[in-house]
Amino acid sequence: AMTRRIDITGCPLFEPLTLDLLKRTGDSDALGELSGFLQTYGAAHEAGDPWAVRMMIDMWGGPGFLATLPEKVQLAMAAMTGLNIQQWKANFAFAPSLDEIRAVGVPVSLVHGEVTHPLCKLVNERLHGLLPNSRIIEVEGASHFLIQSHAEICAGIIIQDVEASSPETRYSPKP
């Protein structure tokens, strides 16, 4: 949407973490808190803590969230901790200018969960203030993991965005 290399008619974003944005919107304290957490998380992983991922998952899903997941999922998440750390670095590396964000003219749905981490809500609020054709959608009862816990609602948001932006495109889910 920012480069306009392809024609995009709508863009639902589920808890986007455009973190560098917070440096330029006066939210350095929130960003500093997250940066400190990420350093602690990375250090725990580097020190060989096989369950360092618990800190991350419980931060985004709520205290004890990782323990509620099936053991197979817990083990998979623990095995992918290094990848998750790399993803966080990529989140920080994505640093569009405020003008680049303001220039996105396509409709954007900024979606977050009702009980998600306040940082996700803050990013959505800041993006909403910059994106000229955006809306915020809060999914009741959902945390950061809303695309798994509230998959039907999230799919409905995507379908609604597709239908609103492309009247000739219709999707009918199978029963």
N, C-alpha and C positions, 0 to 999 in steps of 0.2 A: 504494500500500500504506500510505503514511503518513497520507493524508487519509481513507482508507476511503470515498471517493466512489463507487468501483466495487468490486464483489466480485472480489478477487484470491485465487486459491487456491494460488498458488505463484509464485516470482519468481527465475529464474536471472539473476545479474548477472555479466557477464564483465568482469573487472578494473575494477570501479567506482572512480572517483577522487573519493571524498567527502573532499576535501582539508582542508576546514575542520575536520573531525573531529580531525585530527592536532594542532591547537592545544589541544584539550581532553583529549587522552590522553597528554600528556607527550612528544610527539614533535615538538616545535618545531624541533629541529635538522634533522631530515629535511625538514620543510616549508620551513625557511629555505634549505636547499641547493637544493631545487626552485625556490623563488621566485627565487633568484639566477640559476639557469640560465634561467628563463623571461624574466627581464629582459634577459639577454645575447641570447637568441633573438629577442625582440621588437625589440631595438635593431638587430640585424643586418638584420632585415626592413625596419625603418624607414629604415635607411641605404641600402637598395636592393640588398642581397645577394639575387640571384635564387635562390640555393640555401641560404638560411638554414634551410629545412626539413630539410636534411641533418642538422643538429645534433639536431633532435627525433626524426626517424625512427631515426637511429643510436643515440640514447640508449635508445629503447624496443625496438628490434629487435636491437641489438648493433652494434659497430663495422663500418662498411662495408655495413650492411643495405640502405640506399637503392640503392646501386650494383648490388645483386643483382636489383633489380626491373626489369621491362621499361621501356624508355625512355618509352613512352607513360604508364605509371603514374608514373614519376619526374616527368615534365613536369606531369601533372595535380596531383600533390602540391605541386610548387613553386608552381603557379598558385593553390592553395588555402591558402597559408601564412597570409594575413590571416584567413581563416575559422578556421583552426586556433588562432590566437592568441585569437580571440573565444571559441572553445570552452573554452580554458583559463580565461579570465576567468569563464565560466559555471560551470566546475567549482569555482572558489573561492567563487563567490556562493552555491552550494548549501550552506546551513549549518543543517541541522536540529539541534535540541538533542539531547543524549544521551538525554533522556527520550522524545523523539519516535522516536528509533531503537529504543530498548528496547521501545516500544509496538507495533512491527511484529510481529504474531503469525503472519503467514503463513510457510510454509516458504520459506527463501531459500537458494539455492545460490550461493556465492561462488567464482567460477572464476578461476583464473589459470594462466599457463604456468609450467612448471618453470624456464625460464631467463629469465623476465620480470624487469623492473627490480625491485629490492628494495622500492621504494616501493609498488608495486602489491600485493605480498605483505603489507607492513605494514598497508596500508589494510584488506585482507581480514581479517587477524588481528584488528585493532581492531573491525571490524564484527562479526566472529564472536563476539567477547567481549561484545558488546552485544545482538545479535539473539538472542532466546530460542529460535528454531527455525531455526537456520542450520547449514550444513555448508560446509566448504572442499573444493574439488576442484582438484587440481593436474594439469594436462595435461602428460604426459611429453613432453619435447623441444620444447615450445612456448614462444614468446616472447609479447610483448604482442599480436602480430598473429595470435593463435591462431584467431580466427574465420575467417581466410582460410587459414592454413596447416594447420589441423586442423578443417576445416569439418564433416566427418562426425562426429567426436567431439563437437564443440560441439552439433551438431544432436541427437545422441544424448542429451546432457545435458538439452536442452530437452524432448525427447520423454519422457525418464524423469520429469522434473518434472511434466509435464502428466499423464502416466499415474498417477503417485503421488498427485496432488492431485485428479484427476477420473477415477475409475475408469470412468465411462461414456464417456469420451472416448478414442478410440484413433486413432492415426495410423499408417498403413502406407506407408512410402516406396515409390515405384515403383522397380522394378529398373533 
